[in-house]
Amino acid sequence: MKNATKTIVCISFILFVIVVWYYASTDYNYNIQYRGLDISNDWIIRYCNTQQCIDGTTGTISFPSFFTPGLLHNFTSIQGYVVLTKKIIIPASWKDQTLILALGKIGDADKTFFNNHFTGQTGIFPPHELSQWNKDRYYLLQPNIIHYGSVNTITIIISCMAYNRIVGDMYIAPISHNEFTTINHISSLRSSIPLYLNIGIGLTFLFIFLLLCYSRVERPKYITFILQMIPGIFVIAEPSLSATWYPDTFFRVRVFAIAWSLLVFFHFLFLHRIYNYTRKRIELLLLLITVMLIILIIHAKTIPQIEWTGLTVILILTPLAIYNLSLHGEQLVKKNEFATLFFPIGVILAITAVHDGIVYLSLFTFTIYSFFGYSFISPIFQYTSLFVFVGAGLIIVYQYIAMSREIENMNIILEQKVEERTKELRASIENLSKAIEFGVFSVKSKLPYYFSPQLKPKIKQAIIYIHNNYRSDISREGLAAMVNIHHDYFSKAFKYYTGKSVNDYIYELRVKEAIKLLLERKMNILDIALYIGFDSVKTFNRAFKKFTGKNPSDYRK
């Protein structure tokens, strides 16, 4: 069962990685772009205070690039408008063909014009501002507005209310209506499916884990998983947001930064509960770091404060991925069965944290970071976050397997206990029979005048009780009260019928039990003494020597 589960999980994990990687990395518009014109270089840029941009500051720029440095330099602000203009000659061979204008991903809302004809818009300009940072801009150019074989003018007006940029492929190419519909459809799916998948799967797991919270033992684990889902949905929604959830972009950035901080904190709490760590000091440190970052984020209002806070949040949270990996690695070394399943997911999430940290770091350093030909342009957490739910599924499966094992072990232990108890009861009955037959009621044939005939059954009842409970705390007074006799009268009657005092009778049974344990089990003297009912080793040793003539340790040797 265990090996089959691991095999299924590994195969599912590999297939999932392949599908997600292919979906996230495939350049689905390569064929269209290949037959087109690259327009990413030599744009004229103007920085303005108003959308009309009559008297703007002019320069040239090539993409991918950021607008924010220019706004800061010219207006000491990251809020304003940018107007991009480019002249381009459309080949005469494309005459009467519909063209696609691809503008990559633009940092905020845009309005695009081709030869002064309004071509399209993405997002909403202030005062009801909506930015769609991670959405591809594809606009269709009809033949009647195109100057084939001569110069054409592209104008893009961009509303800037935060850290702004253009990244991605920028080109003009012939395209059919079917191709345009397909490429737009794929782009929309690529940005929205992760959000809808996470919401749908997340609500399902939320319901399941709320039900699992009825388990008191595992409740902290399930609660921390639920708590990380709440900020997680804001982090996931950010790249594909297409609704005005926030009053403005600055508020949106603050919510995102706070959500990211809380997500990291609750994720570590979740890992601690999963692996049964009790690292209160580390959790307190993580809490203090999270609270500090949230306070900085809320109070960051000026440009230097925003820039410094953004860099601080990124540089503190991103390296914590190392601690994430250390938790999984430590449990892997300890051969934790759950860690062998959860480790690949931890690696993926740690890589994601570093990747997206570099992406967001680029926003504050105004640099597109590239390693080995790969550019850190867009976040990927909206895709890899699905691994969190794969991990949640593994938790449920693992808990089910562990519960099945526990029930199976409990059945085995129960059977062993029943068998041991049966043997003990048989031995007790045999001892009781011998005691009654040979040791009890045979001492005297004639009762003293002060003993009534009704006394014999009551002494028998007390003896039976002693044989069944001699490991417990039994007193002369308690036995007398049980058979409704005065304790002094009971003591005399008990010794008359058994030839022993109540304490000696109980101690002798306990010593007989101790002899078996000394010879048959590898228990230490203290454990044996406590197991058979003595409250101290000293009392046990004294009673044992009285009945056997030796100390327990000497007897065992």
C-alpha positions as CSV (number, residue, x, y, z in Angstrom):
1,M,0.0,0.0,0.0
2,K,2.8,2.4,1.0
3,N,5.0,1.7,-2.1
4,A,2.0,1.9,-4.4
5,T,1.0,5.3,-3.0
6,K,4.6,6.6,-3.4
7,T,4.7,5.4,-7.0
8,I,1.4,7.0,-7.9
9,V,2.4,10.2,-6.2
10,C,5.7,10.3,-8.1
11,I,4.2,9.6,-11.5
12,S,1.4,12.2,-10.9
13,F,4.0,14.7,-9.7
14,I,6.2,14.2,-12.8
15,L,3.2,14.5,-15.2
16,F,2.0,17.6,-13.4
17,V,5.4,19.3,-13.6
18,I,5.6,18.5,-17.4
19,V,2.1,19.9,-18.1
20,V,2.6,23.0,-16.0
21,W,6.1,23.7,-17.4
22,Y,4.9,23.2,-21.0
23,Y,1.9,25.4,-20.4
24,A,3.9,28.2,-18.7
25,S,6.8,28.2,-21.1
26,T,5.5,27.4,-24.5
27,D,5.7,30.3,-26.9
28,Y,2.3,29.8,-28.5
29,N,2.6,32.9,-30.8
30,Y,6.1,32.1,-32.1
31,N,4.9,31.3,-35.7
32,I,2.9,34.5,-35.9
33,Q,5.8,36.6,-34.5
34,Y,8.3,34.9,-36.8
35,R,6.6,36.2,-39.9
36,G,6.2,39.7,-38.5
37,L,8.3,42.9,-37.8
38,D,10.0,43.4,-34.4
39,I,9.0,46.8,-33.0
40,S,10.7,46.6,-29.6
41,N,13.4,49.2,-30.2
42,D,13.8,52.9,-30.6
43,W,10.5,54.3,-29.2
44,I,10.1,58.0,-28.6
45,I,8.9,58.4,-25.0
46,R,7.3,61.4,-23.3
47,Y,6.7,61.7,-19.5
48,C,3.7,63.8,-18.6
49,N,1.5,64.9,-15.8
50,T,-1.8,64.6,-17.8
51,Q,-3.2,62.2,-20.3
52,Q,-3.1,64.8,-23.1
53,C,0.6,65.2,-22.6
54,I,1.0,68.5,-24.5
55,D,4.4,69.4,-23.1
56,G,6.1,66.2,-22.0
57,T,9.8,65.4,-21.5
58,T,11.1,63.5,-24.5
59,G,13.6,60.7,-24.8
60,T,14.1,57.3,-26.6
61,I,13.7,53.9,-25.1
62,S,13.9,50.2,-26.2
63,F,12.1,47.3,-24.6
64,P,12.0,45.4,-22.3
65,S,12.4,48.4,-20.0
66,F,11.0,50.4,-17.1
67,F,9.3,53.8,-17.2
68,T,9.6,54.5,-13.4
69,P,13.2,56.0,-13.5
70,G,12.1,58.6,-16.0
71,L,9.1,59.6,-13.9
72,L,11.2,59.8,-10.8
73,H,13.8,61.9,-12.6
74,N,11.4,64.3,-14.2
75,F,8.6,64.6,-11.7
76,T,9.9,63.0,-8.5
77,S,6.9,60.7,-8.8
78,I,5.9,57.2,-9.8
79,Q,2.5,58.6,-10.8
80,G,1.8,60.2,-14.1
81,Y,1.4,59.3,-17.8
82,V,3.8,58.0,-20.5
83,V,3.3,58.4,-24.2
84,L,5.2,56.0,-26.5
85,T,5.4,56.8,-30.2
86,K,7.0,54.7,-33.0
87,K,7.2,55.1,-36.8
88,I,7.2,51.9,-38.8
89,I,6.9,51.1,-42.5
90,I,4.4,48.3,-43.3
91,P,5.5,46.2,-46.3
92,A,3.4,46.6,-49.4
93,S,3.3,42.8,-49.7
94,W,0.9,42.8,-46.7
95,K,-1.6,44.9,-48.6
96,D,-5.3,44.2,-47.6
97,Q,-4.2,41.9,-44.8
98,T,-5.3,42.2,-41.2
99,L,-2.4,42.8,-38.9
100,I,-1.9,42.0,-35.2
101,L,-0.2,44.6,-33.0
102,A,1.5,42.8,-30.0
103,L,2.8,45.1,-27.3
104,G,3.9,42.5,-24.7
105,K,2.8,43.1,-21.1
106,I,2.4,46.7,-20.0
107,G,2.7,47.8,-16.4
108,D,-0.6,49.7,-16.1
109,A,-3.7,50.6,-18.1
110,D,-3.1,51.6,-21.7
111,K,-4.8,53.2,-24.7
112,T,-3.3,52.4,-28.1
113,F,-3.7,54.3,-31.4
114,F,-2.6,53.4,-34.9
115,N,-2.3,56.2,-37.4
116,N,-4.5,58.2,-34.9
117,H,-7.2,55.6,-35.0
118,F,-8.2,54.2,-31.6
119,T,-7.1,50.5,-31.7
120,G,-7.8,49.1,-28.2
121,Q,-7.5,49.6,-24.5
122,T,-6.6,47.4,-21.5
123,G,-7.4,48.4,-18.0
124,I,-9.1,51.6,-16.8
125,F,-7.6,55.1,-16.5
126,P,-7.9,57.1,-13.2
127,P,-9.9,58.1,-11.3
128,H,-11.5,54.6,-11.4
129,E,-8.1,53.0,-12.1
130,L,-7.5,49.3,-13.0
131,S,-4.1,48.0,-13.9
132,Q,-3.6,44.6,-15.6
133,W,0.1,44.1,-15.2
134,N,0.5,40.5,-16.5
135,K,-1.9,40.6,-19.4
136,D,-0.7,40.3,-23.0
137,R,-1.7,43.3,-25.2
138,Y,-3.0,42.1,-28.6
139,Y,-4.8,44.6,-30.8
140,L,-6.2,44.0,-34.3
141,L,-5.4,46.4,-37.1
142,Q,-7.9,46.6,-39.9
143,P,-6.6,47.1,-43.5
144,N,-8.5,50.4,-43.9
145,I,-6.3,52.2,-41.3
146,I,-2.9,50.8,-42.5
147,H,-0.6,52.7,-44.9
148,Y,1.0,49.8,-46.8
149,G,4.4,50.5,-48.2
150,S,4.8,53.7,-46.3
151,V,5.2,55.1,-42.8
152,N,2.7,54.3,-40.0
153,T,2.6,55.8,-36.5
154,I,1.9,53.8,-33.3
155,T,0.9,55.7,-30.2
156,I,0.5,54.2,-26.7
157,I,-0.7,56.2,-23.8
158,I,0.0,54.5,-20.4
159,S,-1.4,55.5,-17.1
160,C,1.3,55.1,-14.5
161,M,0.4,54.7,-10.8
162,A,3.2,52.4,-9.6
163,Y,6.3,50.7,-10.8
164,N,5.8,50.4,-14.5
165,R,7.4,48.6,-17.4
166,I,6.9,46.8,-20.8
167,V,8.1,43.3,-21.1
168,G,7.5,40.5,-23.6
169,D,7.3,40.3,-27.4
170,M,6.5,43.4,-29.4
171,Y,5.7,42.9,-33.1
172,I,3.4,43.5,-36.0
173,A,2.4,40.5,-38.2
174,P,-0.3,39.4,-40.7
175,I,-2.9,37.3,-39.0
176,S,-6.2,35.7,-39.8
177,H,-9.3,36.3,-37.6
178,N,-9.2,32.7,-36.4
179,E,-5.6,33.0,-35.4
180,F,-6.3,36.3,-33.6
181,T,-9.2,34.7,-31.7
182,T,-7.1,31.7,-30.8
183,I,-4.1,33.7,-29.6
184,N,-6.4,36.0,-27.5
185,H,-8.2,33.0,-26.1
186,I,-5.0,31.2,-25.1
187,S,-3.6,34.4,-23.5
188,S,-6.8,34.8,-21.4
189,L,-6.7,31.2,-20.4
190,R,-3.1,31.4,-19.5
191,S,-3.7,34.3,-17.1
192,S,-7.1,33.3,-15.7
193,I,-7.1,29.5,-15.5
194,P,-4.5,29.4,-12.6
195,L,-6.7,31.8,-10.7
196,Y,-9.9,29.9,-11.2
197,L,-8.2,26.5,-10.6
198,N,-6.8,27.8,-7.3
199,I,-10.1,29.2,-6.2
200,G,-12.0,26.1,-7.1
201,I,-9.5,23.6,-5.6
202,G,-8.9,25.9,-2.7
203,L,-12.6,26.1,-1.7
204,T,-12.7,22.3,-2.0
205,F,-9.7,21.8,0.3
206,L,-11.0,24.6,2.6
207,F,-14.2,22.6,3.2
208,I,-12.3,19.4,3.7
209,F,-9.8,20.9,6.1
210,L,-12.6,22.6,8.1
211,L,-14.2,19.1,8.5
212,L,-10.8,17.7,9.5
213,C,-10.5,20.4,12.2
214,Y,-12.8,18.3,14.4
215,S,-9.8,16.1,15.1
216,R,-8.2,17.8,18.2
217,V,-4.9,16.1,17.7
218,E,-4.3,17.3,14.1
219,R,-6.3,20.6,14.4
220,P,-3.2,22.9,14.5
221,K,-1.9,21.4,11.3
222,Y,-5.2,21.9,9.5
223,I,-5.8,25.4,10.8
224,T,-2.4,26.6,9.7
225,F,-3.0,25.2,6.2
226,I,-6.3,27.2,6.1
227,L,-4.6,30.3,7.3
228,Q,-2.0,30.2,4.5
229,M,-4.8,29.9,2.0
230,I,-6.3,33.2,2.9
231,P,-3.3,35.5,2.0
232,G,-2.4,33.0,-0.8
233,I,-5.5,33.9,-2.8
234,F,-4.4,37.5,-2.9
235,V,-0.9,36.6,-4.1
236,I,-2.3,34.2,-6.7
237,A,-4.9,36.7,-8.0
238,E,-2.4,39.6,-8.4
239,P,-0.9,38.6,-11.8
240,S,-4.3,37.8,-13.3
241,L,-6.5,40.4,-11.7
242,S,-9.2,41.7,-14.0
243,A,-11.5,43.5,-11.7
244,T,-11.4,46.7,-9.6
245,W,-10.9,45.2,-6.2
246,Y,-8.9,48.1,-4.9
247,P,-9.4,51.8,-4.9
248,D,-6.0,52.5,-6.5
249,T,-2.8,50.7,-7.5
250,F,-0.8,51.8,-4.4
251,F,-3.4,50.2,-2.1
252,R,-3.2,47.1,-4.3
253,V,0.6,46.9,-4.0
254,R,0.3,47.2,-0.2
255,V,-2.3,44.4,0.0
256,F,-0.1,42.2,-2.1
257,A,3.0,42.9,0.0
258,I,1.1,42.2,3.2
259,A,-0.4,39.0,1.8
260,W,3.0,37.8,0.7
261,S,4.4,38.4,4.2
262,L,1.5,36.6,5.9
263,L,1.7,33.7,3.4
264,V,5.3,33.1,4.2
265,F,4.7,33.2,7.9
266,F,1.7,30.8,7.9
267,H,3.4,28.5,5.5
268,F,6.3,28.0,8.0
269,L,3.8,27.4,10.8
270,F,2.2,24.8,8.6
271,L,5.5,23.1,8.0
272,H,6.3,23.1,11.7
273,R,3.0,21.4,12.4
274,I,3.4,18.9,9.6
275,Y,6.8,17.8,10.8
276,N,5.9,18.0,14.6
277,Y,8.5,20.7,15.3
278,T,8.1,22.8,18.5
279,R,10.3,25.7,17.6
280,K,8.6,28.5,19.6
281,R,11.5,30.9,19.4
282,I,11.8,30.6,15.6
283,E,8.0,31.1,15.3
284,L,8.2,34.1,17.5
285,L,11.0,35.5,15.4
286,L,9.0,34.9,12.2
287,L,6.0,36.6,13.8
288,L,8.1,39.7,14.8
289,I,9.6,39.9,11.3
290,T,6.1,39.7,9.7
291,V,4.6,42.3,12.1
292,M,7.6,44.6,11.4
293,L,7.2,44.2,7.6
294,I,3.4,44.9,7.8
295,I,4.0,48.1,9.8
296,L,6.6,49.2,7.3
297,I,4.3,48.5,4.3
298,I,1.4,50.4,5.9
299,H,3.4,53.4,6.7
300,A,5.4,53.6,3.4
301,K,4.0,56.7,1.7
302,T,6.8,58.7,0.2
303,I,8.9,57.4,-2.8
304,P,12.0,56.7,-0.7
305,Q,9.9,54.9,1.9
306,I,8.1,52.8,-0.7
307,E,11.4,51.9,-2.5
308,W,13.2,51.1,0.8
309,T,10.3,49.1,2.1
310,G,9.9,47.1,-1.1
311,L,13.5,46.1,-1.2
312,T,13.4,45.2,2.6
313,V,10.4,42.9,2.1
314,I,11.9,41.2,-0.8
315,L,15.4,40.8,0.6
316,I,14.0,39.4,3.9
317,L,11.4,37.0,2.7
318,T,13.1,35.6,-0.4
319,P,16.1,34.0,1.5
320,L,13.7,32.3,3.8
321,A,13.3,29.7,1.0
322,I,16.6,28.2,2.4
323,Y,14.9,27.6,5.8
324,N,12.0,26.0,3.9
325,L,14.3,23.6,2.2
326,S,16.2,22.8,5.4
327,L,13.0,21.7,7.1
328,H,12.2,19.2,4.3
329,G,15.9,18.1,4.0
330,E,16.2,17.5,7.8
331,Q,13.1,15.2,7.7
332,L,14.4,13.5,4.6
333,V,17.6,12.6,6.4
334,K,15.6,11.3,9.3
335,K,13.7,9.1,6.8
336,N,10.4,10.7,7.5
337,E,8.0,8.9,5.2
338,F,5.9,12.0,4.7
339,A,9.0,14.1,3.8
340,T,9.9,11.7,0.9
341,L,6.5,12.7,-0.6
342,F,6.5,16.3,0.3
343,F,10.2,17.2,-0.4
344,P,9.7,17.7,-4.2
345,I,6.8,20.1,-3.5
346,G,8.9,22.0,-1.0
347,V,11.7,22.3,-3.6
348,I,9.3,23.7,-6.2
349,L,7.8,26.2,-3.8
350,A,11.2,27.3,-2.6
351,I,12.4,27.8,-6.2
352,T,9.2,29.7,-6.9
353,A,9.8,32.0,-3.9
354,V,13.3,32.8,-5.2
355,H,12.1,33.3,-8.8
356,D,9.2,35.6,-7.9
357,G,11.5,37.4,-5.4
358,I,13.9,38.2,-8.2
359,V,10.9,39.3,-10.4
360,Y,9.6,41.8,-7.8
361,L,13.2,42.9,-7.0
362,S,13.5,44.0,-10.6
363,L,10.6,46.4,-10.0
364,F,12.5,48.3,-7.4
365,T,16.0,48.2,-9.0
366,F,14.6,48.9,-12.6
367,T,16.6,46.0,-14.0
368,I,15.5,42.9,-16.0
369,Y,17.5,40.1,-14.5
370,S,18.6,37.2,-16.8
371,F,20.5,34.0,-16.1
372,F,21.6,31.6,-18.8
373,G,19.2,33.2,-21.3
374,Y,16.2,33.1,-19.0
375,S,14.7,36.5,-18.0
376,F,12.8,36.9,-14.7
377,I,9.9,38.8,-16.2
378,S,6.6,37.4,-14.8
379,P,5.8,35.7,-11.5
380,I,5.0,32.0,-11.6
381,F,3.4,31.4,-8.1
382,Q,0.0,31.4,-9.7
383,Y,1.0,28.2,-11.5
384,T,3.2,26.5,-8.8
385,S,0.7,27.3,-6.1
386,L,-1.2,24.3,-7.3
387,F,1.6,22.2,-5.7
388,V,0.3,23.4,-2.4
389,F,-2.9,21.6,-3.0
390,V,-1.0,18.6,-4.3
391,G,0.7,18.7,-0.9
392,A,-2.7,19.0,0.8
393,G,-3.9,15.9,-1.0
394,L,-0.7,14.1,0.1
395,I,-1.4,15.1,3.7
396,I,-4.9,13.6,3.5
397,V,-3.7,10.4,1.8
398,Y,-0.9,10.1,4.3
399,Q,-3.2,10.6,7.2
400,Y,-5.5,8.0,5.9
401,I,-2.7,5.5,5.5
402,A,-1.3,6.3,8.9
403,M,-4.8,5.9,10.4
404,S,-5.3,2.6,8.7
405,R,-1.9,1.4,10.1
406,E,-2.8,2.7,13.5
407,I,-6.1,0.8,13.5
408,E,-4.3,-2.3,12.3
409,N,-1.7,-2.0,15.0
410,M,-4.4,-1.3,17.6
411,N,-6.2,-4.5,16.6
412,I,-3.0,-6.5,16.9
413,I,-2.2,-4.9,20.3
414,L,-5.8,-5.5,21.4
415,E,-5.6,-9.2,20.4
416,Q,-2.4,-9.5,22.4
417,K,-3.8,-7.8,25.4
418,V,-6.9,-10.0,25.3
419,E,-4.7,-13.0,25.1
420,E,-2.5,-11.9,27.9
421,R,-5.5,-10.9,30.0
422,T,-7.1,-14.3,29.4
423,K,-4.0,-16.0,30.6
424,E,-3.9,-13.8,33.7
425,L,-7.5,-14.6,34.4
426,R,-7.0,-18.3,34.0
427,A,-4.0,-18.1,36.3
428,S,-5.9,-16.0,38.8
429,I,-8.8,-18.5,38.8
430,E,-6.4,-21.4,39.3
431,N,-4.7,-19.5,42.2
432,L,-8.0,-18.6,43.7
433,S,-9.2,-22.2,43.5
434,K,-6.1,-23.5,45.1
435,A,-6.2,-20.8,47.7
436,I,-9.7,-21.6,48.6
437,E,-9.2,-25.3,48.4
438,F,-5.9,-25.6,50.4
439,G,-5.3,-22.4,52.2
440,V,-8.8,-21.1,53.1
441,F,-11.6,-22.5,55.3
442,S,-9.6,-25.5,56.2
443,V,-7.8,-24.2,59.2
444,K,-10.6,-24.6,61.7
445,S,-13.5,-27.0,61.7
446,K,-15.4,-25.3,64.6
447,L,-16.3,-21.6,64.5
448,P,-15.6,-19.5,67.6
449,Y,-18.8,-18.3,69.2
450,Y,-18.3,-14.7,68.1
451,F,-18.2,-15.6,64.3
452,S,-21.6,-16.0,62.7
453,P,-22.3,-18.6,59.9
454,Q,-23.1,-15.7,57.5
455,L,-19.5,-14.5,57.7
456,K,-17.9,-17.2,55.5
457,P,-19.5,-16.0,52.1
458,K,-18.4,-12.5,52.9
459,I,-14.8,-13.5,53.4
460,K,-15.0,-15.5,50.2
461,Q,-16.3,-12.4,48.4
462,A,-13.3,-10.3,49.8
463,I,-10.8,-13.0,48.7
464,I,-12.2,-13.1,45.2
465,Y,-12.0,-9.3,45.0
466,I,-8.4,-9.4,46.2
467,H,-7.3,-12.0,43.6
468,N,-8.8,-9.9,40.8
469,N,-7.5,-6.5,42.0
470,Y,-4.3,-7.2,44.1
471,R,-2.3,-4.7,41.8
472,S,-4.6,-1.9,42.9
473,D,-4.5,0.0,46.2
474,I,-6.5,-2.3,48.5
475,S,-7.0,-1.5,52.2
476,R,-8.4,-3.5,55.1
477,E,-11.0,-0.8,55.7
478,G,-12.1,-0.8,52.1
479,L,-12.6,-4.5,52.0
480,A,-14.5,-4.4,55.3
481,A,-16.8,-1.7,54.0
482,M,-17.4,-3.7,50.8
483,V,-18.8,-6.7,52.7
484,N,-20.4,-4.5,55.3
485,I,-18.4,-5.6,58.3
486,H,-16.5,-3.6,60.9
487,H,-12.8,-3.5,59.9
488,D,-11.5,-5.0,63.2
489,Y,-14.0,-7.8,63.1
490,F,-13.1,-8.4,59.4
491,S,-9.4,-8.6,60.2
492,K,-9.9,-11.3,62.8
493,A,-12.3,-13.3,60.5
494,F,-9.9,-13.0,57.5
495,K,-7.0,-14.3,59.5
496,Y,-9.1,-17.1,61.0
497,Y,-10.1,-18.4,57.5
498,T,-6.8,-17.8,55.6
499,G,-4.2,-18.0,58.3
500,K,-2.8,-14.6,57.1
501,S,-3.4,-10.9,57.6
502,V,-5.0,-8.9,54.8
503,N,-1.7,-7.2,54.0
504,D,0.3,-10.4,54.0
505,Y,-2.3,-12.1,51.8
506,I,-2.1,-9.2,49.2
507,Y,1.7,-8.9,49.4
508,E,2.1,-12.7,48.8
509,L,0.0,-12.5,45.6
510,R,2.0,-9.5,44.5
511,V,5.3,-11.3,45.2
512,K,4.2,-14.3,43.2
513,E,3.4,-12.0,40.3
514,A,6.8,-10.3,40.7
515,I,8.6,-13.7,40.5
516,K,7.0,-14.3,37.1
517,L,8.0,-10.9,35.8
518,L,11.6,-11.2,37.1
519,L,12.0,-14.5,35.3
520,E,10.0,-13.9,32.1
521,R,10.5,-10.2,31.3
522,K,13.4,-7.7,31.1
523,M,11.7,-5.2,33.3
524,N,13.7,-3.3,35.9
525,I,12.9,-3.6,39.6
526,L,11.2,-0.2,39.9
527,D,8.9,-0.9,37.0
528,I,7.9,-4.3,38.5
529,A,7.3,-2.8,41.9
530,L,5.0,-0.1,40.5
531,Y,3.3,-2.5,38.1
532,I,2.2,-5.0,40.8
533,G,1.0,-2.3,43.1
534,F,3.8,-1.3,45.5
535,D,4.3,2.5,46.0
536,S,8.1,2.2,46.5
537,V,11.0,-0.1,45.8
538,K,11.8,-0.2,49.6
539,T,8.4,-1.7,50.5
540,F,8.6,-4.1,47.6
541,N,12.1,-5.4,48.6
542,R,10.9,-5.9,52.2
543,A,7.8,-7.8,51.2
544,F,9.8,-9.9,48.6
545,K,12.5,-10.9,51.1
546,K,9.8,-11.8,53.7
547,F,8.2,-14.4,51.4
548,T,11.3,-15.6,49.4
549,G,14.2,-15.0,51.7
550,K,16.0,-13.0,49.0
551,N,16.1,-9.6,47.4
552,P,14.5,-9.3,43.9
553,S,17.9,-8.7,42.2
554,D,19.5,-11.7,43.9
555,Y,16.4,-13.9,43.1
556,R,16.7,-12.9,39.4
557,K,20.4,-13.8,39.3
